[in-house]
Amino acid sequence: MRSRGIIELHPKPGSIGSTVIEDIIFGMGFAHLGYCPGTIAGAVVHDSPDCTVVNYP
């Protein structure tokens, strides 16, 4: 869509570096637990065994 001129992106200065760092942290957590942030909260509430082991060392 950007190549066709339908949309234009205007990233704020400095936001790309912080976004990359946040994505790395998010990706490492996602790969380690296999949960996204919303489902990890649900799994903790339901006392899922795999979350219990990770959250309570």
N, C-alpha and C positions, 0 to 999 in steps of 0.2 A: 504494500500500500504506500510505503514511503517512496519507492522508486517511481510510482505512478503519479506522485504529487497529491495524493488524497489526504495524507496526514504529514505533519511536520513534528519532529521531535526536538525538544529544547531541554537537554539535561542541564541541571544546575551545576556550577563549578564545584568539584569535589565530591559530587554525589556518586560518581561512577566508582571511585576507589572504595568508598564505604559500602556500596552495594556489593561489590565483589567480595569484600571481607565478610559481610553478613551472609552472602550466599554460600561461602565456604563453610562457615559455622553451621548453617542450616543443613547443608548437604552432608556434613560429617555426622550430625545428629540423626538425620534421616537414614543414612546408610548404617549407622551403628544400631539403632533401635528398630528400624523398619516402620516407623510411625511418623505421620506428619503432626504438627503441634496440636491440632484439634483432636485427633484420635488418641494421642498419648494422654491427654487430659481425661478422656472418657475411659481409657484402659486403666489409668490410675484410680479413678473413682470406683470402677468395678473390680479393683484389686486383681488385675490380671497378673499371673505369675511372672511373666517375662518383664513386666514393668516393676514389679516388686523387687526383683533381684537387682535391677539397674538402679532404682531410686533409693534403695536402702542398703548401702554396702555393709 
